[in-house]
Amino acid sequence: MAWSRLDSFFFQYSEQVNRLLQWFSYVTSLLTLVLLVYRYGFIHTQAEYEQIQPMYKLLLTMFLLVFLMRWFFSINRQDFLRQSRLEAMLYGTLMVHILVEQLIGLPPLLYYLLLFSLEPAHLIYEHLTGIFMVMLIVVDLARVSVILAEIQVKPGVIFMASFALLILAGTGLLMLPAMTVEGHISFLDALFTAASASCVTGLIVVDTATFFTLKGKVVIMLLFQLGGLGVVLFATFFATFMGGGVGIKQQSMIQNHLSAETLTEAKAALRKIVWITLIIELLGTIAIYYAWDDERWINAESPFANNSERIFYSAFHAISAFCNAGFSLFTDGYYNHHYHIYEMYGLHFVTTIIIVFGGMGFNVIEDIFSPANIRERLTKPWKKLQLSTKIPLIGTLILLIGGTIAFMILEYEQLRVLNIGQAFITALFQSAVTRTAGFNSIDFGSLQNPTIIVCIFLMFVGTAPGSTGGGIKINTFAVVVLSAIRNIRGEKKIVIEQRYIPNELVNRAFTLLLFAFTYNSLAVLLLTVTEPDKPIHALVFEQISAFATVGLSMNLTSSLSVGGKIIIIISMFIGRVGPLTLAIALSGTPRTNLLKYPRTYLMIG
């Protein structure tokens, strides 16, 4: 009875206290972020390093106290724990860790690291503590994302702002002294690198392999991982995983990003996307780990100092391939001669498979490979793939096979020195990466003119909607082609498998095509002004590569002027957020007009 009265007394202040705790939690997250940036972004003396360690414990204690206070002042404490499962697990682990440390005088995790002689134990423990603190910050940011989503702005604006903030954050991190070998990088080069990574493009103005330290490479990897998934999707996933729910506006943003038909479908696909990504990237890391051809390094230098470095290189290239980012830790990418990467055809083939999965689209992967759908098709052979799966899948196969054949024919002189298997894998690899991935195992500066035209076409079309790739997307190109065929035949509707495509989608496809063509034409025109000494075909190639977030270059990127770099940065950003997203976000409120006017005719053609 007394406890109930005490609860009632506290509950009358719960709203004010929770609001105060919320702000205190955000301040704690900000201080933690500043501490981590200071710790890992700068080079410290031993005295400075020792001063940092107590601050870890202080901030972790602050996090724990805020969570316990939020739990105590919640109206239903069981519901609070149920709705905050992830937080409860994290803070429960932290509480156990603190209690055990008080009993044995040593953090339990550090105790086991020392017990199993995992050296350097103290440094590993600090890194794991830092990762744990980052998880606490992400949980806080997920709560902020739910609040920000309720702000009365268009979903497209929030989606664009998330990428802009990611790029600016990445720029700031890459400019820290500990991120580069030389200890400094210009603002424009840092901005270009961050934009290229966040927009999963892969164009570089400095050599990723030699210019950045391990910390800088990790930052770049995190940028294209977040950029590949989409920052909004990533934050929303944590919000749902925490049990806090997702607002209609967040679902709308997910729907637009995934080209889903309904909000319910968009929300249901969210968790599947993250798990599909993690599973494919894990399998890709394992496959690449075993695809490194050690025989090439018997009489030559190995790029890996130890097994940990081999794992990191494998994970970096697997994530880069699936996100279609095109970043590599080798100078000249897969065309690297120093470590004989250009001759590792097994590695090229594995990377090709990962790239194709990344470019197929999450909905396509789920429809084809989900266990439930496989079981259903086995028990019901008449069950067909969805039309939204067939078009991207058929389009991917046509472009992949067509590009492979084109490369083998047009670049015969380059490929004739290889055997048929090596030539096929090389052509297949270039066909896959040209559509959006940005890796290369040949010198694109030496391509024949017809091959360059094929590459530009493949880059412009791109991958499937809802994928990590770019371009105008296969579905857009398919709708435009089918619409042209319909007009030639004099048909009124586009009908596929007894289903018709509504006119608003046709109009959307033509609008996107016109916007892409107009913008790229304007950007190329500006590039000819800023880069008057560069050949026009190289400028067109560079611009389409940036807009389609491909990342291939005819050895031009690093020599661009300041104006040229700015144009390419803008193109990468527009290509990643989507031309239509940009146009809709910047447009005003549409005006409806119910008046009907007389029809008129214009001469066309």
C-alpha positions as CSV (number, residue, x, y, z in Angstrom):
1,M,0.0,0.0,0.0
2,A,2.8,2.4,1.0
3,W,4.7,1.4,-2.2
4,S,1.7,2.2,-4.3
5,R,1.3,5.6,-2.8
6,L,5.0,6.2,-3.3
7,D,4.6,5.2,-7.0
8,S,1.7,7.5,-7.4
9,F,3.7,10.4,-6.0
10,F,6.6,9.7,-8.4
11,F,4.2,9.2,-11.4
12,Q,2.8,12.7,-11.2
13,Y,6.2,14.0,-12.1
14,S,7.1,11.3,-14.6
15,E,6.4,13.4,-17.7
16,Q,8.7,16.2,-16.6
17,V,11.4,13.8,-15.3
18,N,11.3,11.8,-18.5
19,R,11.7,14.9,-20.6
20,L,14.6,16.0,-18.5
21,L,16.2,12.5,-18.7
22,Q,15.7,12.4,-22.4
23,W,17.8,15.6,-22.8
24,F,20.3,14.3,-20.3
25,S,20.7,11.1,-22.3
26,Y,21.3,13.2,-25.5
27,V,23.9,15.2,-23.7
28,T,25.6,12.0,-22.5
29,S,25.6,10.6,-26.0
30,L,27.1,13.8,-27.4
31,L,29.9,13.8,-24.7
32,T,30.6,10.1,-25.5
33,L,30.8,10.9,-29.2
34,V,33.2,13.8,-28.5
35,L,35.3,11.5,-26.3
36,L,35.5,8.7,-29.0
37,V,36.4,11.2,-31.7
38,Y,39.1,12.7,-29.5
39,R,40.4,9.2,-28.6
40,Y,40.5,7.7,-32.1
41,G,40.8,10.8,-34.2
42,F,44.0,12.2,-32.7
43,I,47.4,10.8,-31.7
44,H,48.0,10.8,-28.0
45,T,50.9,10.6,-25.5
46,Q,50.8,8.0,-22.8
47,A,49.8,10.6,-20.2
48,E,46.8,11.7,-22.3
49,Y,45.8,8.1,-23.0
50,E,45.7,7.4,-19.2
51,Q,43.5,10.4,-18.6
52,I,41.0,9.2,-21.2
53,Q,40.4,5.8,-19.5
54,P,38.5,7.0,-16.4
55,M,36.2,9.0,-18.6
56,Y,34.9,5.8,-20.2
57,K,33.7,4.6,-16.9
58,L,32.1,7.9,-16.0
59,L,30.1,8.1,-19.2
60,L,29.0,4.4,-19.0
61,T,27.8,5.1,-15.5
62,M,25.9,8.1,-16.7
63,F,24.2,6.0,-19.4
64,L,23.2,3.3,-16.9
65,L,21.8,5.8,-14.4
66,V,19.7,7.5,-17.1
67,F,18.2,4.1,-18.2
68,L,17.5,3.1,-14.6
69,M,15.8,6.4,-13.9
70,R,13.7,6.1,-17.1
71,W,12.7,2.6,-16.0
72,F,11.8,3.8,-12.5
73,F,9.7,6.7,-13.7
74,S,7.8,4.7,-16.3
75,I,4.1,4.1,-15.7
76,N,4.4,0.4,-16.4
77,R,7.9,-0.9,-15.8
78,Q,7.3,-4.3,-17.4
79,D,6.0,-2.8,-20.5
80,F,9.0,-0.4,-20.5
81,L,11.4,-3.3,-20.5
82,R,9.4,-5.2,-23.1
83,Q,9.3,-2.2,-25.4
84,S,13.0,-1.4,-24.9
85,R,14.4,-4.9,-25.3
86,L,17.7,-3.9,-27.0
87,E,18.4,-1.2,-24.4
88,A,17.5,-3.6,-21.6
89,M,19.9,-6.2,-22.9
90,L,22.7,-3.6,-23.3
91,Y,22.3,-2.0,-19.9
92,G,21.7,-5.4,-18.2
93,T,25.1,-6.5,-19.6
94,L,26.7,-3.2,-18.4
95,M,25.2,-3.6,-14.9
96,V,26.5,-7.2,-14.6
97,H,29.9,-6.0,-15.9
98,I,30.1,-3.2,-13.2
99,L,29.0,-5.5,-10.4
100,V,31.5,-8.3,-11.3
101,E,34.2,-5.7,-11.6
102,Q,33.5,-4.5,-8.0
103,L,33.7,-8.1,-6.8
104,I,36.9,-9.2,-8.5
105,G,38.6,-5.8,-8.9
106,L,39.0,-6.3,-12.7
107,P,36.5,-5.9,-15.6
108,P,35.3,-9.5,-16.4
109,L,35.9,-9.0,-20.2
110,L,39.5,-7.8,-19.6
111,Y,40.0,-10.7,-17.2
112,Y,39.1,-13.3,-19.9
113,L,41.2,-11.5,-22.5
114,L,44.2,-11.8,-20.1
115,L,43.3,-15.4,-19.2
116,F,43.4,-16.5,-22.8
117,S,46.5,-14.3,-23.6
118,L,44.8,-12.3,-26.3
119,E,47.3,-9.5,-26.7
120,P,47.2,-6.6,-26.5
121,A,44.5,-7.3,-24.0
122,H,44.0,-3.8,-22.7
123,L,43.8,-2.3,-26.2
124,I,41.3,-4.9,-27.3
125,Y,39.2,-4.2,-24.2
126,E,39.3,-0.5,-24.9
127,H,38.2,-1.1,-28.5
128,L,35.3,-3.3,-27.4
129,T,34.3,-0.8,-24.9
130,G,34.3,1.9,-27.6
131,I,32.1,-0.3,-29.8
132,F,29.7,-0.8,-26.9
133,M,29.5,2.9,-26.4
134,V,28.8,3.4,-30.1
135,M,25.9,1.0,-29.8
136,L,24.5,3.1,-26.9
137,I,24.8,6.2,-29.0
138,V,23.1,4.5,-32.0
139,V,20.2,3.5,-29.7
140,D,19.8,7.1,-28.6
141,L,20.0,8.3,-32.2
142,A,17.2,5.8,-33.2
143,R,14.9,7.5,-30.6
144,V,15.8,10.8,-32.1
145,S,15.0,9.6,-35.6
146,V,11.5,8.7,-34.5
147,I,11.0,12.2,-33.1
148,L,12.5,13.9,-36.1
149,A,10.3,11.9,-38.4
150,E,7.3,13.7,-37.0
151,I,8.5,17.1,-38.1
152,Q,6.3,18.5,-40.7
153,V,8.6,18.3,-43.7
154,K,8.5,16.0,-46.7
155,P,10.0,12.5,-46.4
156,G,12.2,13.2,-49.3
157,V,13.8,16.2,-47.5
158,I,14.5,14.1,-44.4
159,F,16.0,11.4,-46.7
160,M,18.2,13.9,-48.4
161,A,19.2,15.6,-45.1
162,S,20.3,12.2,-43.7
163,F,22.8,11.7,-46.6
164,A,24.0,15.3,-46.4
165,L,24.6,14.9,-42.6
166,L,26.4,11.6,-43.2
167,I,28.6,13.2,-45.8
168,L,29.5,16.1,-43.6
169,A,30.1,13.8,-40.6
170,G,32.4,11.6,-42.8
171,T,34.2,14.7,-44.0
172,G,34.9,15.9,-40.5
173,L,36.1,12.4,-39.4
174,L,38.4,12.0,-42.4
175,M,40.1,15.3,-41.7
176,L,41.2,14.2,-38.2
177,P,45.0,13.7,-37.9
178,A,44.8,9.9,-37.1
179,M,42.8,9.1,-40.3
180,T,45.5,9.8,-42.8
181,V,49.1,8.7,-43.1
182,E,50.4,12.2,-43.5
183,G,48.1,13.5,-40.8
184,H,46.1,15.9,-42.9
185,I,43.8,16.1,-46.0
186,S,42.2,19.1,-47.6
187,F,38.6,19.9,-46.9
188,L,37.6,19.4,-50.6
189,D,39.4,16.0,-50.9
190,A,37.8,14.8,-47.6
191,L,34.4,16.0,-48.8
192,F,34.9,14.2,-52.1
193,T,35.9,11.0,-50.4
194,A,33.1,11.1,-47.9
195,A,30.5,11.9,-50.6
196,S,31.8,9.1,-52.8
197,A,31.7,6.6,-49.9
198,S,28.3,7.7,-48.5
199,C,26.8,7.7,-52.0
200,V,28.4,4.3,-52.7
201,T,30.2,5.5,-55.8
202,G,33.9,4.7,-55.5
203,L,35.4,7.6,-57.3
204,I,38.6,8.7,-55.5
205,V,40.9,11.7,-55.6
206,V,43.5,10.1,-53.3
207,D,44.6,6.5,-53.1
208,T,42.5,4.8,-50.5
209,A,45.2,2.0,-50.0
210,T,48.1,4.3,-49.2
211,F,46.7,7.6,-48.1
212,F,44.5,6.5,-45.2
213,T,45.4,4.7,-42.0
214,L,43.5,1.7,-40.8
215,K,41.2,4.1,-38.9
216,G,40.5,6.1,-42.0
217,K,39.7,2.9,-43.9
218,V,37.3,1.8,-41.2
219,V,35.5,5.2,-41.4
220,I,35.2,4.9,-45.2
221,M,33.8,1.3,-44.8
222,L,31.2,2.5,-42.3
223,L,30.2,5.4,-44.6
224,F,29.5,3.1,-47.6
225,Q,27.8,0.6,-45.3
226,L,25.4,3.3,-44.0
227,G,25.1,4.8,-47.4
228,G,24.3,1.5,-49.0
229,L,21.5,0.7,-46.6
230,G,20.3,4.3,-46.3
231,V,20.7,6.2,-43.1
232,V,17.0,6.5,-42.5
233,L,16.5,2.8,-43.0
234,F,19.3,2.0,-40.6
235,A,18.0,4.3,-37.9
236,T,14.4,3.1,-38.4
237,F,15.6,-0.5,-38.1
238,F,17.0,0.2,-34.7
239,A,13.8,2.0,-33.7
240,T,11.7,-1.0,-34.5
241,F,14.2,-3.4,-33.0
242,M,14.0,-1.5,-29.8
243,G,10.2,-1.9,-29.9
244,G,9.4,1.8,-30.1
245,G,7.5,1.5,-33.4
246,V,7.7,3.4,-36.6
247,G,5.7,6.4,-37.6
248,I,3.7,6.8,-40.8
249,K,6.3,9.3,-42.1
250,Q,9.2,6.9,-41.5
251,Q,7.2,4.2,-43.3
252,S,6.6,6.6,-46.2
253,M,10.3,7.3,-46.5
254,I,11.0,3.5,-46.5
255,Q,8.3,3.0,-49.1
256,N,9.8,5.6,-51.4
257,H,13.3,4.3,-51.0
258,L,12.3,0.7,-51.6
259,S,9.7,1.4,-54.3
260,A,7.3,-0.6,-52.2
261,E,3.6,-0.7,-53.1
262,T,2.2,-0.1,-49.6
263,L,3.3,1.2,-46.3
264,T,2.6,-2.1,-44.6
265,E,4.8,-3.9,-47.2
266,A,7.6,-1.3,-46.6
267,K,7.6,-1.8,-42.9
268,A,7.5,-5.6,-43.2
269,A,10.5,-5.4,-45.6
270,L,12.7,-3.3,-43.2
271,R,14.1,-6.0,-40.9
272,K,14.5,-8.4,-43.8
273,I,16.6,-5.9,-45.6
274,V,19.1,-5.5,-42.7
275,W,19.3,-9.2,-42.1
276,I,19.7,-10.0,-45.8
277,T,22.5,-7.4,-46.0
278,L,24.3,-8.8,-42.9
279,I,24.0,-12.5,-44.1
280,I,25.2,-11.8,-47.6
281,E,28.1,-9.6,-46.4
282,L,29.1,-12.3,-43.9
283,L,29.0,-15.0,-46.5
284,G,30.8,-12.7,-49.0
285,T,33.5,-12.0,-46.4
286,I,34.1,-15.8,-45.9
287,A,34.1,-16.4,-49.7
288,I,36.6,-13.6,-50.4
289,Y,38.8,-14.7,-47.4
290,Y,39.3,-18.1,-49.2
291,A,39.4,-16.5,-52.7
292,W,42.8,-14.8,-52.1
293,D,45.2,-16.7,-54.2
294,D,48.2,-17.3,-51.9
295,E,50.2,-19.0,-54.6
296,R,50.6,-15.6,-56.3
297,W,52.5,-14.5,-53.2
298,I,54.9,-17.4,-52.8
299,N,57.7,-15.5,-54.6
300,A,56.2,-12.1,-54.0
301,E,55.1,-9.7,-51.2
302,S,51.8,-10.5,-49.5
303,P,49.5,-7.6,-48.8
304,F,48.5,-9.1,-45.4
305,A,50.8,-8.7,-42.4
306,N,48.7,-11.2,-40.4
307,N,45.4,-13.1,-40.4
308,S,43.5,-10.2,-38.8
309,E,44.5,-8.0,-41.7
310,R,43.3,-10.6,-44.2
311,I,39.9,-10.8,-42.4
312,F,39.6,-7.0,-42.5
313,Y,40.5,-6.8,-46.3
314,S,37.9,-9.6,-46.9
315,A,35.2,-7.8,-45.0
316,F,36.0,-4.4,-46.6
317,H,35.8,-5.8,-50.1
318,A,32.7,-7.9,-49.4
319,I,30.8,-4.9,-48.0
320,S,32.1,-2.6,-50.8
321,A,30.9,-5.2,-53.4
322,F,27.4,-5.7,-51.9
323,C,26.9,-2.0,-51.4
324,N,28.1,-1.5,-54.9
325,A,30.6,1.0,-53.5
326,G,33.6,0.1,-55.6
327,F,36.2,1.1,-52.9
328,S,39.3,-1.1,-52.8
329,L,42.3,-1.4,-50.4
330,F,44.6,-2.0,-53.4
331,T,46.2,0.7,-55.5
332,D,44.5,0.5,-58.9
333,G,41.8,-1.7,-57.4
334,Y,41.5,-5.2,-58.8
335,Y,43.8,-4.1,-61.6
336,N,46.7,-4.1,-59.1
337,H,49.9,-5.7,-60.4
338,H,52.1,-5.4,-57.4
339,Y,50.1,-8.0,-55.5
340,H,48.9,-9.8,-58.7
341,I,45.2,-9.1,-57.8
342,Y,44.5,-8.7,-61.5
343,E,45.3,-12.4,-62.0
344,M,43.1,-13.7,-59.2
345,Y,40.1,-14.7,-61.3
346,G,38.5,-16.7,-58.5
347,L,38.4,-13.5,-56.5
348,H,36.9,-11.6,-59.4
349,F,34.2,-14.2,-59.9
350,V,33.3,-14.2,-56.1
351,T,33.2,-10.4,-56.1
352,T,30.9,-10.5,-59.3
353,I,28.4,-12.7,-57.5
354,I,28.3,-10.4,-54.5
355,I,27.9,-7.3,-56.7
356,V,25.0,-8.9,-58.7
357,F,23.2,-9.7,-55.4
358,G,23.7,-6.1,-54.3
359,G,22.3,-4.8,-57.5
360,M,19.3,-7.2,-57.7
361,G,17.2,-5.4,-55.1
362,F,16.2,-6.6,-51.7
363,N,12.6,-7.4,-52.8
364,V,13.9,-9.6,-55.6
365,I,16.3,-11.5,-53.3
366,E,13.6,-12.0,-50.7
367,D,11.1,-13.2,-53.3
368,I,13.5,-15.7,-54.8
369,F,15.6,-17.0,-51.9
370,S,13.4,-16.7,-48.8
371,P,12.8,-20.2,-47.3
372,A,9.0,-19.6,-47.1
373,N,8.8,-18.8,-50.8
374,I,11.0,-21.7,-51.8
375,R,8.9,-24.1,-49.9
376,E,5.7,-22.7,-51.4
377,R,7.0,-23.0,-54.9
378,L,8.1,-26.6,-54.2
379,T,4.6,-27.5,-52.9
380,K,2.8,-25.4,-55.5
381,P,4.8,-25.6,-58.8
382,W,2.3,-23.3,-60.5
383,K,3.3,-20.5,-58.1
384,K,5.2,-17.9,-60.1
385,L,7.6,-15.2,-59.2
386,Q,6.1,-11.7,-58.7
387,L,6.1,-9.4,-61.7
388,S,8.1,-6.9,-59.7
389,T,10.8,-9.7,-59.4
390,K,10.7,-10.9,-63.0
391,I,11.3,-7.5,-64.6
392,P,14.5,-6.7,-62.6
393,L,15.7,-10.3,-62.8
394,I,15.3,-10.6,-66.6
395,G,16.7,-7.1,-67.0
396,T,19.7,-7.9,-64.9
397,L,20.4,-11.1,-66.9
398,I,20.0,-9.4,-70.2
399,L,22.4,-6.5,-69.3
400,L,24.9,-8.8,-67.6
401,I,25.0,-11.3,-70.5
402,G,24.8,-8.6,-73.1
403,G,27.6,-6.6,-71.5
404,T,29.8,-9.7,-71.2
405,I,29.4,-10.6,-74.9
406,A,30.0,-7.0,-75.8
407,F,33.3,-6.8,-73.8
408,M,34.5,-10.1,-75.2
409,I,33.9,-8.9,-78.8
410,L,34.9,-5.3,-78.6
411,E,38.0,-5.8,-76.3
412,Y,39.2,-8.9,-78.1
413,E,42.7,-7.5,-78.5
414,Q,43.0,-7.1,-74.7
415,L,41.5,-10.5,-73.9
416,R,43.2,-12.6,-76.6
417,V,46.3,-13.1,-74.3
418,L,44.0,-14.9,-71.8
419,N,42.5,-18.4,-72.0
420,I,38.8,-18.7,-72.6
421,G,37.9,-19.1,-68.9
422,Q,40.0,-16.1,-67.8
423,A,38.6,-14.0,-70.7
424,F,35.1,-14.9,-69.8
425,I,35.5,-14.0,-66.1
426,T,37.2,-10.7,-67.0
427,A,34.4,-9.8,-69.4
428,L,31.7,-10.9,-66.9
429,F,33.4,-8.9,-64.1
430,Q,33.6,-5.7,-66.2
431,S,29.9,-6.2,-67.3
432,A,28.8,-6.5,-63.6
433,V,30.9,-3.6,-62.2
434,T,30.0,-1.3,-65.0
435,R,26.4,-1.3,-64.1
436,T,27.2,0.3,-60.7
437,A,30.0,-1.3,-58.6
438,G,33.1,0.6,-59.8
439,F,35.7,-2.1,-59.4
440,N,38.0,-2.7,-62.3
441,S,40.4,-5.5,-63.4
442,I,41.4,-3.8,-66.6
443,D,42.6,-0.3,-67.5
444,F,39.5,1.7,-68.4
445,G,41.6,4.4,-69.9
446,S,42.6,2.0,-72.7
447,L,39.1,0.9,-73.8
448,Q,38.0,1.1,-77.4
449,N,35.5,3.8,-78.2
450,P,32.6,1.3,-78.9
451,T,33.3,-0.3,-75.5
452,I,33.1,3.1,-73.8
453,I,29.7,3.7,-75.3
454,V,28.5,0.3,-74.0
455,C,29.9,1.2,-70.6
456,I,28.1,4.5,-70.5
457,F,24.8,2.8,-71.5
458,L,25.2,0.1,-68.8
459,M,26.1,2.8,-66.2
460,F,23.1,5.0,-67.1
461,V,20.6,2.1,-66.9
462,G,22.1,0.8,-63.6
463,T,20.5,-1.8,-61.4
464,A,17.2,-2.8,-60.0
465,P,15.1,-0.5,-57.8
466,G,15.4,-1.0,-54.1
467,S,19.0,-2.1,-54.5
468,T,22.3,-0.6,-53.3
469,G,23.1,0.4,-56.9
470,G,22.4,3.5,-59.0
471,G,21.4,4.6,-62.5
472,I,17.9,5.3,-63.7
473,K,17.1,1.7,-62.7
474,I,16.1,-1.3,-64.8
475,N,12.4,-0.9,-64.2
476,T,12.5,2.7,-65.5
477,F,14.2,1.7,-68.7
478,A,11.9,-1.3,-69.2
479,V,8.8,0.9,-68.8
480,V,10.1,3.5,-71.2
481,V,10.9,0.8,-73.8
482,L,7.5,-0.9,-73.3
483,S,5.8,2.4,-73.6
484,A,7.5,3.1,-76.9
485,I,6.5,-0.3,-78.2
486,R,2.9,0.3,-77.1
487,N,2.8,3.7,-78.9
488,I,4.3,2.1,-82.1
489,R,1.6,-0.7,-82.0
490,G,-1.1,1.8,-81.2
491,E,-2.0,0.1,-77.9
492,K,-3.6,2.1,-75.1
493,K,-2.0,0.3,-72.1
494,I,1.2,-1.5,-71.2
495,V,0.0,-5.1,-70.4
496,I,2.4,-7.7,-68.9
497,E,1.1,-11.1,-67.8
498,Q,-2.5,-9.9,-67.7
499,R,-1.6,-6.9,-65.6
500,Y,-1.3,-3.3,-66.8
501,I,1.1,-0.6,-65.8
502,P,-0.8,2.6,-64.7
503,N,-0.1,5.8,-66.6
504,E,1.3,7.6,-63.6
505,L,4.2,5.1,-63.4
506,V,4.8,5.6,-67.1
507,N,4.8,9.4,-66.6
508,R,7.2,8.9,-63.7
509,A,9.6,6.8,-65.8
510,F,9.7,9.4,-68.6
511,T,10.1,12.2,-66.1
512,L,13.0,10.5,-64.5
513,L,14.6,9.7,-67.9
514,L,14.2,13.4,-69.0
515,F,15.6,14.7,-65.7
516,A,18.6,12.4,-65.8
517,F,19.3,13.2,-69.5
518,T,19.0,16.9,-68.9
519,Y,21.0,17.0,-65.7
520,N,23.9,14.9,-67.2
521,S,24.0,17.1,-70.3
522,L,24.2,20.2,-68.2
523,A,26.9,18.7,-65.9
524,V,29.0,17.6,-68.9
525,L,28.7,21.1,-70.4
526,L,30.0,22.5,-67.1
527,L,32.8,20.0,-66.9
528,T,33.9,21.1,-70.4
529,V,34.2,24.6,-68.9
530,T,36.1,23.6,-65.8
531,E,38.2,20.9,-67.5
532,P,39.0,22.4,-71.0
533,D,42.1,20.2,-71.5
534,K,40.3,16.9,-70.9
535,P,38.8,14.8,-73.8
536,I,35.0,15.0,-74.1
537,H,34.4,11.2,-74.0
538,A,36.4,11.0,-70.7
539,L,34.3,13.8,-69.2
540,V,31.0,12.1,-70.3
541,F,32.2,8.8,-68.8
542,E,33.2,10.5,-65.5
543,Q,29.9,12.3,-65.2
544,I,27.7,9.3,-65.9
545,S,29.8,7.2,-63.6
546,A,29.2,9.8,-60.8
547,F,25.5,10.2,-61.5
548,A,24.9,6.5,-61.6
549,T,27.1,6.0,-58.5
550,V,29.3,3.6,-60.4
551,G,32.8,4.8,-59.5
552,L,34.7,3.9,-62.7
553,S,37.0,6.5,-64.3
554,M,39.2,6.8,-67.3
555,N,42.1,7.9,-65.0
556,L,40.5,11.4,-64.7
557,T,39.2,11.8,-61.2
558,S,42.4,12.7,-59.3
559,S,43.3,15.4,-61.9
560,L,40.0,17.3,-61.7
561,S,40.0,20.9,-60.9
562,V,38.2,22.4,-57.9
563,G,35.2,23.2,-60.0
564,G,35.2,19.7,-61.5
565,K,35.3,18.0,-58.1
566,I,32.3,20.1,-56.9
567,I,30.3,19.1,-60.0
568,I,31.1,15.4,-59.5
569,I,30.2,15.6,-55.8
570,I,26.8,17.1,-56.6
571,S,26.3,14.5,-59.3
572,M,27.1,11.7,-56.8
573,F,24.6,13.1,-54.3
574,I,21.8,13.5,-56.8
575,G,22.4,10.1,-58.2
576,R,22.2,8.5,-54.7
577,V,19.2,10.2,-53.3
578,G,17.4,9.9,-56.7
579,P,16.5,12.6,-59.2
580,L,12.8,12.3,-58.5
581,T,13.3,12.4,-54.7
582,L,15.3,15.7,-55.2
583,A,12.7,17.2,-57.5
584,I,9.7,16.3,-55.3
585,A,11.5,17.5,-52.2
586,L,12.3,20.9,-53.7
587,S,8.9,21.3,-55.3
588,G,6.0,23.2,-53.8
589,T,2.6,22.0,-52.8
590,P,0.9,20.6,-55.9
591,R,-2.2,22.5,-57.1
592,T,-5.2,20.6,-58.3
593,N,-7.2,22.0,-61.2
594,L,-10.6,20.5,-61.8
595,L,-11.4,22.6,-64.8
596,K,-11.5,20.8,-68.2
597,Y,-10.1,22.6,-71.3
598,P,-10.5,21.8,-75.0
599,R,-8.1,19.3,-76.5
600,T,-5.4,20.5,-78.9
601,Y,-2.9,18.7,-81.1
602,L,0.8,19.4,-81.8
603,M,3.0,18.1,-84.5
604,I,5.4,15.5,-83.0
605,G,8.3,14.1,-85.0
